[in-house]
Amino acid sequence: MSYTVEKLEKNMAKITIEVAAEEFEKAMVGAYNKQKNKIAVPGFRKGKVPMAFLEKAYGPEMFYEDAANTCIQEAYPREMAECDLEIVSRPTVDVVQMEKGKPFIFTAEVALKPEVTLGDYKGIEVEKITVEVTDEDMEAELKRVQMQNSRSVTVEDRAAQMEDEVTIDFEGFVDGVAFEGGKGSDYPLKLGSHSFIDTFEDQLVGKNIGEEVEVNVTFPEDYQAADLAGKPALFKVTIKGIKATELPELNDEFASEASEFETMEEYKEDIKKTLFAKKESAAKREKESKVIEKIVEGATMDIPDAMVEMTQEQMVDEFAQRLSYQGLQLEQYLQFTGMDMNGFKEQCKPEALKRIQSRLVLEAIANAEAIEVTEEEMDKELENMASMYQMDLAKLKEVVGEHESDSIKKDIAVQKAVDLVVDAAKEV
């Protein structure tokens, strides 16, 4: 097996990998063994048709696709583990040669980690951030605590109001025809949550239980279902139930039940301290962000599109995982917001680019400053990880391989680079 590398524009590279004819033949035999029990040929028992007979009758090409996939999946990671390229994207694979008795040849086009030319990164000037807890902050936090301790009560003597939860049956029509996915029964809808399109929720305000309402809305121009995009729709809605949120009174009794304090005054003081600590942390993060942003502005780097695309995909996966914790699927979220997957990925692009630029300059600073990670720092990080994932530290160390260890060390070095540039920054 061998490979060659051709450097392309904008930090892309084409890697040509040649797999020996013998290895390709072995992969074809593997493909035959995988498929033989599914092949029925008159005169042979199922699973007993010789490979040579099948190749003669149908051509060896019947095993090419499986054999090629096997060779690519084995050869690419094996060869890349031996090379000194820093690959930062998934490969785009093309087959160059695939023929029985000859070497199997394929190319993998990949993005390479860009080189960074740093500008100034010490003494960066940023605007000083004042940290204070305002009356509005206190009011909002107390309202949040009230909502946490609220209860839902059934309402029967008044019409629906904004912030109520209504239970509805609905069916949507476009040009008088019901459309797919536009019907629901016993659906709980929080008025004011903007879960539904356009002014759907607003038109339910003032309506009573049992009332049938005709709701007129217009689908967004970029709605995921192209046949509905930009079209006016009529929803026939029946209000089946109304629930209101009942908030507790903010007094000493509430304080004693909702906290470790006996009086509301003590509780408010604790809330103020907590909010101040949160604001201090937020101010620190904002300062870090502004310092890194200015360092990025002063640096030069040529980021390949494939690197950005892979980061966009990672961000989509992260978002989907966060949604799953709330019991939602990404497809449902896209439907509610009227976006499609391409639109959502495009929305992630600026943040993906920012992530990449920030990471690259911080890694470059870590290298420029020869930042090292001590064993003590590594052990401390592993202890934090063990605590976070509720794992035994010894077991965690067993599963952390060389690659994972290098990645953790890089992360620690990057954080030390952040601390270095932030400490060196000037607040004006």
C-alpha positions as CSV (number, residue, x, y, z in Angstrom):
1,M,0.0,0.0,0.0
2,S,1.2,3.5,-0.8
3,Y,0.0,7.1,-1.0
4,T,0.9,10.4,-2.6
5,V,-0.2,13.9,-1.6
6,E,-1.0,16.7,-4.0
7,K,-1.5,20.1,-2.4
8,L,-4.4,22.1,-3.8
9,E,-5.5,25.7,-3.3
10,K,-6.9,27.1,-0.1
11,N,-5.3,24.4,2.2
12,M,-6.9,21.5,0.4
13,A,-5.1,18.3,-0.6
14,K,-5.8,15.3,-2.8
15,I,-4.4,12.1,-1.4
16,T,-4.1,9.2,-3.8
17,I,-4.0,5.8,-2.1
18,E,-3.1,2.6,-3.8
19,V,-4.3,-0.7,-2.3
20,A,-2.4,-3.9,-3.5
21,A,-4.2,-6.2,-5.9
22,E,-4.0,-9.0,-3.4
23,E,-5.7,-6.9,-0.7
24,F,-8.5,-5.9,-3.2
25,E,-8.9,-9.6,-4.1
26,K,-9.2,-10.4,-0.4
27,A,-11.9,-7.7,0.0
28,M,-13.8,-9.2,-3.0
29,V,-13.8,-12.6,-1.2
30,G,-15.1,-10.9,1.9
31,A,-17.9,-9.3,-0.3
32,Y,-18.7,-12.8,-1.7
33,N,-18.9,-14.3,1.8
34,K,-21.3,-11.6,2.9
35,Q,-23.6,-11.9,-0.1
36,K,-23.5,-15.7,-0.9
37,N,-26.4,-16.7,1.4
38,K,-28.6,-14.2,-0.4
39,I,-27.8,-15.5,-3.9
40,A,-30.1,-18.1,-5.5
41,V,-28.9,-19.8,-8.7
42,P,-30.7,-22.9,-10.2
43,G,-28.7,-26.0,-9.7
44,F,-27.0,-24.8,-6.5
45,R,-28.0,-24.8,-2.9
46,K,-28.4,-21.4,-1.4
47,G,-25.0,-20.2,-0.1
48,K,-23.1,-22.8,-2.1
49,V,-22.7,-21.1,-5.4
50,P,-18.9,-20.9,-6.1
51,M,-17.4,-17.4,-6.4
52,A,-15.7,-18.3,-9.7
53,F,-19.1,-19.3,-11.2
54,L,-20.7,-16.1,-10.1
55,E,-17.8,-14.0,-11.5
56,K,-18.1,-15.9,-14.8
57,A,-21.9,-15.7,-15.0
58,Y,-22.4,-12.1,-13.8
59,G,-19.0,-10.5,-13.9
60,P,-16.7,-9.7,-10.9
61,E,-18.2,-6.2,-10.8
62,M,-21.0,-7.6,-8.6
63,F,-18.5,-7.6,-5.7
64,Y,-16.7,-4.3,-6.5
65,E,-18.8,-1.9,-4.5
66,D,-18.6,-3.9,-1.2
67,A,-14.9,-4.6,-1.8
68,A,-14.2,-0.9,-2.5
69,N,-16.0,0.2,0.7
70,T,-14.0,-2.3,2.7
71,C,-10.7,-1.1,1.2
72,I,-11.5,2.5,1.7
73,Q,-12.6,2.1,5.3
74,E,-9.5,0.2,6.1
75,A,-6.8,1.9,4.0
76,Y,-7.7,5.5,4.6
77,P,-7.4,5.7,8.4
78,R,-4.4,3.3,8.3
79,E,-2.5,5.5,5.8
80,M,-3.5,8.8,7.5
81,A,-2.3,7.5,10.8
82,E,1.2,7.2,9.3
83,C,1.3,10.6,7.6
84,D,2.2,14.0,9.1
85,L,-0.8,15.9,7.6
86,E,-3.2,17.6,10.0
87,I,-6.5,16.8,8.4
88,V,-9.5,18.9,9.5
89,S,-12.4,17.6,7.4
90,R,-14.0,14.4,6.3
91,P,-12.6,13.0,3.0
92,T,-14.4,13.3,-0.3
93,V,-13.6,10.0,-2.0
94,D,-13.4,9.2,-5.7
95,V,-12.4,5.8,-7.2
96,V,-9.7,6.0,-9.8
97,Q,-9.0,2.3,-10.6
98,M,-11.1,-0.7,-9.7
99,E,-10.5,-3.9,-11.6
100,K,-9.9,-7.5,-10.6
101,G,-6.2,-8.4,-10.6
102,K,-5.1,-4.8,-10.4
103,P,-4.3,-2.5,-7.5
104,F,-7.4,-0.6,-6.2
105,I,-6.7,3.1,-6.4
106,F,-8.8,5.9,-4.9
107,T,-8.4,9.6,-4.0
108,A,-9.4,11.4,-0.8
109,E,-9.8,15.2,-1.0
110,V,-9.4,16.7,2.4
111,A,-8.9,20.1,4.1
112,L,-5.6,20.7,5.9
113,K,-5.2,22.7,9.1
114,P,-4.3,26.3,8.0
115,E,-1.2,28.0,9.0
116,V,-1.8,31.2,11.1
117,T,0.2,34.4,10.9
118,L,-0.3,36.2,14.2
119,G,-0.5,39.9,14.7
120,D,-0.4,41.5,18.1
121,Y,-1.9,39.3,20.9
122,K,-0.5,41.0,24.0
123,G,-1.7,44.3,25.4
124,I,-5.0,44.1,23.5
125,E,-7.3,47.0,24.4
126,V,-10.9,46.3,25.3
127,E,-13.7,48.4,26.8
128,K,-14.1,47.9,30.6
129,I,-17.3,46.1,31.5
130,T,-19.2,47.4,34.5
131,V,-20.9,44.7,36.6
132,E,-24.0,45.6,38.6
133,V,-27.3,44.1,39.5
134,T,-30.2,46.4,38.6
135,D,-33.8,46.6,39.9
136,E,-34.9,45.1,36.5
137,D,-32.5,42.2,37.0
138,M,-34.0,41.5,40.4
139,E,-37.5,41.8,39.2
140,A,-36.9,39.4,36.3
141,E,-35.2,36.8,38.6
142,L,-38.0,37.0,41.1
143,K,-40.5,36.5,38.3
144,R,-38.5,33.5,37.2
145,V,-38.6,32.0,40.7
146,Q,-42.3,32.7,40.9
147,M,-42.9,30.8,37.6
148,Q,-40.8,27.9,38.9
149,N,-43.1,27.7,41.9
150,S,-46.4,28.4,40.1
151,R,-49.2,26.1,39.5
152,S,-51.5,25.5,36.6
153,V,-55.3,26.0,37.2
154,T,-58.2,25.2,35.0
155,V,-60.1,28.3,33.8
156,E,-63.8,28.0,32.9
157,D,-65.2,31.5,33.6
158,R,-63.3,33.6,31.2
159,A,-61.8,33.8,27.7
160,A,-58.2,32.8,26.8
161,Q,-55.5,35.4,27.6
162,M,-51.9,35.7,26.5
163,E,-49.7,33.4,28.6
164,D,-52.5,30.9,29.1
165,E,-52.2,27.3,27.9
166,V,-55.0,26.3,25.6
167,T,-55.9,22.8,24.5
168,I,-57.0,22.8,20.9
169,D,-58.1,20.7,18.0
170,F,-57.1,22.2,14.7
171,E,-57.0,21.5,11.0
172,G,-55.3,23.6,8.3
173,F,-56.5,24.3,4.8
174,V,-54.9,26.0,1.8
175,D,-57.2,27.0,-1.1
176,G,-59.9,25.0,0.7
177,V,-58.0,21.8,0.7
178,A,-56.7,20.2,3.9
179,F,-52.9,19.8,3.8
180,E,-50.7,17.0,5.3
181,G,-49.4,17.6,8.8
182,G,-51.9,20.4,9.4
183,K,-54.2,18.5,11.8
184,G,-53.9,18.0,15.5
185,S,-56.1,16.9,18.5
186,D,-55.8,17.9,22.2
187,Y,-52.8,20.0,21.4
188,P,-51.4,22.0,24.3
189,L,-50.4,25.5,23.1
190,K,-48.9,28.3,25.3
191,L,-50.2,31.6,24.0
192,G,-47.3,33.9,23.4
193,S,-44.8,31.1,23.0
194,H,-44.6,31.8,19.2
195,S,-44.7,28.0,18.6
196,F,-47.1,28.4,15.7
197,I,-46.6,30.5,12.6
198,D,-47.5,34.1,12.0
199,T,-50.4,35.5,14.2
200,F,-51.9,32.1,15.0
201,E,-51.7,32.4,18.8
202,D,-52.8,36.1,18.9
203,Q,-56.1,35.1,17.1
204,L,-57.0,32.7,20.0
205,V,-56.9,35.4,22.6
206,G,-60.4,36.4,23.8
207,K,-61.9,33.0,22.7
208,N,-63.9,30.8,25.1
209,I,-64.0,27.1,25.7
210,G,-66.1,25.3,23.1
211,E,-65.7,28.2,20.6
212,E,-64.8,27.3,17.1
213,V,-62.3,29.9,15.6
214,E,-61.2,30.5,12.0
215,V,-57.5,31.5,12.2
216,N,-56.0,33.1,9.1
217,V,-52.2,33.0,8.7
218,T,-49.6,33.1,6.0
219,F,-46.8,30.6,5.8
220,P,-43.2,32.1,5.7
221,E,-41.6,32.4,2.2
222,D,-38.8,30.1,3.4
223,Y,-41.1,27.5,4.9
224,Q,-39.6,24.0,4.8
225,A,-42.6,22.6,2.9
226,A,-42.2,24.2,-0.5
227,D,-45.8,23.6,-1.5
228,L,-46.9,25.8,1.5
229,A,-44.3,28.5,1.4
230,G,-45.7,32.0,1.2
231,K,-49.3,30.8,0.9
232,P,-52.2,32.0,3.0
233,A,-53.9,29.3,5.1
234,L,-57.1,28.9,7.1
235,F,-57.0,26.9,10.3
236,K,-60.3,25.7,11.9
237,V,-59.6,25.6,15.6
238,T,-61.7,24.4,18.5
239,I,-60.8,25.6,22.0
240,K,-61.2,22.6,24.3
241,G,-59.6,23.9,27.5
242,I,-57.9,26.8,29.1
243,K,-55.3,26.7,31.9
244,A,-53.8,29.8,33.6
245,T,-50.6,30.1,35.5
246,E,-51.2,31.0,39.2
247,L,-48.2,32.7,40.8
248,P,-47.4,32.6,44.5
249,E,-47.2,35.8,46.5
250,L,-43.6,37.0,47.2
251,N,-43.6,37.1,51.0
252,D,-41.7,35.5,54.0
253,E,-43.7,32.4,53.7
254,F,-42.7,32.0,50.0
255,A,-39.0,32.7,50.9
256,S,-39.0,30.0,53.6
257,E,-40.6,27.4,51.2
258,A,-38.5,28.3,48.1
259,S,-35.1,28.8,49.8
260,E,-33.1,28.2,53.0
261,F,-33.9,31.7,54.2
262,E,-36.8,32.7,56.6
263,T,-37.5,36.2,55.3
264,M,-37.9,37.6,51.8
265,E,-35.3,40.3,52.6
266,E,-32.6,37.6,53.3
267,Y,-33.7,35.7,50.2
268,K,-33.5,38.8,48.0
269,E,-30.0,39.5,49.3
270,D,-28.9,36.0,48.4
271,I,-30.4,36.4,44.9
272,K,-28.6,39.6,44.4
273,K,-25.2,37.9,45.3
274,T,-25.9,35.1,43.0
275,L,-26.9,37.4,40.1
276,F,-23.7,39.5,40.7
277,A,-21.6,36.3,40.5
278,K,-23.3,35.3,37.3
279,K,-22.8,38.7,35.8
280,E,-19.1,38.6,36.8
281,S,-18.7,35.3,35.0
282,A,-20.6,36.7,32.0
283,A,-18.4,39.8,32.0
284,K,-15.3,37.6,32.1
285,R,-16.5,35.5,29.1
286,E,-17.4,38.7,27.2
287,K,-13.9,40.1,27.8
288,E,-12.3,36.9,26.6
289,S,-14.5,36.9,23.5
290,K,-13.6,40.6,22.7
291,V,-9.9,40.0,23.2
292,I,-9.9,36.9,21.0
293,E,-12.0,38.7,18.4
294,K,-9.4,41.4,18.1
295,I,-6.6,38.9,17.9
296,V,-8.4,37.1,15.1
297,E,-8.8,40.5,13.3
298,G,-5.1,41.0,13.4
299,A,-4.2,37.5,12.2
300,T,-4.2,36.0,8.8
301,M,-5.3,32.5,7.8
302,D,-6.9,30.8,4.8
303,I,-9.7,28.5,6.1
304,P,-10.9,25.8,3.7
305,D,-14.6,25.6,3.0
306,A,-14.6,21.9,3.9
307,M,-13.4,22.7,7.4
308,V,-16.2,25.2,7.9
309,E,-18.8,22.7,6.6
310,M,-17.6,20.0,9.0
311,T,-17.9,22.4,11.9
312,Q,-21.4,23.4,10.8
313,E,-22.4,19.7,10.9
314,Q,-20.9,19.3,14.4
315,M,-22.9,22.3,15.5
316,V,-26.1,20.8,14.1
317,D,-25.4,17.5,15.9
318,E,-24.7,19.4,19.2
319,F,-28.0,21.3,18.8
320,A,-29.9,18.2,18.0
321,Q,-28.5,16.6,21.2
322,R,-29.6,19.5,23.3
323,L,-33.1,19.4,21.8
324,S,-33.3,15.6,22.7
325,Y,-32.8,16.5,26.4
326,Q,-36.0,18.5,26.1
327,G,-37.8,15.6,24.4
328,L,-37.7,17.2,20.9
329,Q,-36.3,16.0,17.6
330,L,-34.5,18.4,15.2
331,E,-37.1,17.6,12.5
332,Q,-39.8,18.9,14.8
333,Y,-37.8,22.1,15.6
334,L,-37.3,22.8,11.9
335,Q,-41.0,22.3,11.3
336,F,-42.0,24.7,14.1
337,T,-39.5,27.4,12.9
338,G,-40.3,26.9,9.2
339,M,-36.7,26.2,8.3
340,D,-35.1,23.3,6.3
341,M,-31.8,21.6,7.1
342,N,-29.8,23.6,4.6
343,G,-31.2,26.9,5.9
344,F,-30.4,25.8,9.5
345,K,-26.8,24.9,8.5
346,E,-26.3,28.2,6.8
347,Q,-27.5,29.9,9.9
348,C,-24.7,28.2,11.8
349,K,-22.0,29.2,9.3
350,P,-20.9,32.6,10.9
351,E,-20.5,30.9,14.4
352,A,-18.7,27.9,12.8
353,L,-16.2,30.3,11.2
354,K,-15.8,32.2,14.4
355,R,-15.1,28.9,16.3
356,I,-12.5,27.8,13.9
357,Q,-10.7,31.2,13.8
358,S,-10.6,31.5,17.6
359,R,-9.3,27.9,18.0
360,L,-6.6,28.4,15.3
361,V,-5.2,31.7,16.8
362,L,-5.2,30.3,20.3
363,E,-3.4,27.1,19.2
364,A,-0.9,29.4,17.4
365,I,-0.4,31.5,20.5
366,A,0.2,28.3,22.6
367,N,2.9,27.3,20.1
368,A,4.4,30.8,20.0
369,E,4.6,30.9,23.8
370,A,5.8,27.3,24.0
371,I,2.9,26.6,26.5
372,E,3.3,23.2,28.1
373,V,0.8,21.1,30.0
374,T,2.1,19.6,33.2
375,E,1.1,16.1,34.6
376,E,-0.6,17.8,37.5
377,E,-2.8,19.9,35.1
378,M,-3.6,16.8,33.1
379,D,-4.5,14.9,36.3
380,K,-6.7,17.7,37.5
381,E,-8.6,17.8,34.1
382,L,-9.2,14.1,34.3
383,E,-10.5,14.4,37.8
384,N,-12.9,17.1,36.6
385,M,-14.0,14.9,33.7
386,A,-14.5,11.9,36.0
387,S,-16.7,14.0,38.3
388,M,-18.7,15.4,35.4
389,Y,-19.4,12.0,33.8
390,Q,-19.7,10.3,37.3
391,M,-17.0,7.8,36.4
392,D,-14.3,6.2,38.5
393,L,-11.0,8.1,37.8
394,A,-9.0,5.0,37.4
395,K,-11.5,3.6,34.8
396,L,-11.5,6.9,33.0
397,K,-7.7,6.8,32.7
398,E,-8.0,3.3,31.2
399,V,-10.3,4.4,28.4
400,V,-8.4,7.6,27.6
401,G,-6.1,6.6,24.7
402,E,-3.2,8.5,23.2
403,H,-5.3,10.4,20.8
404,E,-7.8,11.5,23.5
405,S,-5.0,12.4,25.8
406,D,-3.4,14.6,23.1
407,S,-6.7,16.3,22.5
408,I,-7.2,17.0,26.2
409,K,-3.7,18.5,26.4
410,K,-4.4,20.7,23.5
411,D,-7.6,22.0,25.1
412,I,-5.7,22.8,28.3
413,A,-3.0,24.6,26.4
414,V,-5.6,26.6,24.5
415,Q,-7.2,27.6,27.8
416,K,-3.8,28.7,29.1
417,A,-3.4,30.8,26.0
418,V,-6.8,32.4,26.7
419,D,-5.7,33.2,30.2
420,L,-2.4,34.6,28.9
421,V,-3.9,37.1,26.4
422,V,-6.8,38.1,28.8
423,D,-4.4,38.8,31.6
424,A,-2.2,40.9,29.3
425,A,-5.2,42.8,27.9
426,K,-5.8,46.5,28.9
427,E,-9.3,47.7,29.9
428,V,-10.0,51.2,28.7
